[in-house]
C-alpha cells in the first residue's frame, strides 16, 4: 500500500533532492495493491511549477518596496523561508521572524543544515522596530487568518514591537485553505485600512502550490500502476476529479473507490474494494485546564450558555411545604422582550408548578428542583422560544 501524503513533483527543488520517481516505479514493478494519493489539486490542469520558479517574483516584490515588507506563510515551508531570506539579503534588508513556530523551525532547520541563514540577517522584534522601514522584512505566521497569530497582531495594531502603515507591503505567500476565506479577508481588510499594500496569489505570482497538479497525479498513477486506487486529502469534488484521472490511466471503474471520512475500506486479495463499515468520528474537544477529551455534554452546556444564557431560580420552602416567599430569579446573558412582564410571569409559573405538586413530593428536594427547572424552561420556550440553562436552588426553611 502506497500513501503519498501531501506531495508535489519538483524536478529542480531548492534542496537538490528531486522526487524519487525511480522508487515509485520500482514499487510499481513489485506490485502495488492500493495507492492512496493527495487529491487537493486534482482539478488543476498541467504540472505544478517548481518552488524555484518563485525566486524572480519574490525578489521583485521585496526589492521594489519603499517601506517595510511582511511576508506571511506556513512556518513549516522551509524552502519558502529560504527564498525569502535570500531575497531579503539581496535587497539589503534585515529579517524579523514573527511567530514562535517560525522561530523554532528556522533554528532547528539551520542547526541541521536544511536551510542557510545569511550571517547577521536575523534581528529580534525589538531590534527590528528601530530599523528604518526600508531596511526591514518580517516573515510571519498567520497567513490563514488565525486570530492570535503574529500577523493578526500586526494587522490590528496590537503587536508589542512592530507596526505597519502607509508605504508598507504585506505579501500572502500561501494559498487560501477552503473555509478560511472570511478570516483571511478580514485580515487583509485590516491591513488595507492602515494604508498597507496587500499582495496575494493569484493576482500576483507569490505562491506555488505544495500539492501535485493533474498531470503529476497521472504520472504517479502510471508509475505505481496500483490494482486499487483510493483518492485522499481533498473535498468530495477533488476526490471525484482524482478518481476520473485514475480512470483515464486505465484503472477499472470498480477498482477506483472514493471513500469518505469514517468509512472502512476492505482491500480483498481478489476483486474490487468496498466499504464494509463506518466508524463514528466525533470532534475531540480540549480544554486548556481540563485536559483532552472534554465530554460532549460540557461542550453542549457551553454552547447553550453562549446562545441563551443562564437562569438561577432560588426557591425557599417552608416546613408546611408551601413557598416561604416568592421565587427569586437571577439571570445572566438572557435577553427578554419585556422584562417587567416576563420575570413576574416566570415567578408565577414556578409557584403554580409547586402548588400542583402533592405535598409529600415537596419534601423531596430533587423533585422540587426538577419541577422548578421544567416550569422555567417551559415559560422561556413559550414566551421567547429559548432554552437557557436553568439552575434551581431549593432552600428548606
Protein Blocks (a to p, Z undefined) as FASTA:
>chain_A
ZZebjadddfbbfkopacdfklmmmmmmnopfbacddfklmmpgcjdddfklmmmmmmmm
mmmpmbdcdddddfklmmlmmmmmmmmmmnopacddedfklmmmmmmmmmnopaccdehk
accfklmmmpcfklcccddehinopakbmklmmmnopafkbccdehiacdddbdddehil
mmmmmmmmmmmmnopacdddfkbccbccfbdcfklmmmmmmmnopabdcdehiafklmmm
mmmmmmmnopafklpccddehiacdddfbdcdddfbdcddddddddfkloghiafklmmm
mmmmmmnopadddddddfkopafbdcddddehiacfblmlmmmmmmmmmmmmmmmpcfkl
mmmmklmmmmmmmmmmmmmmmmnopacddddddddZZ
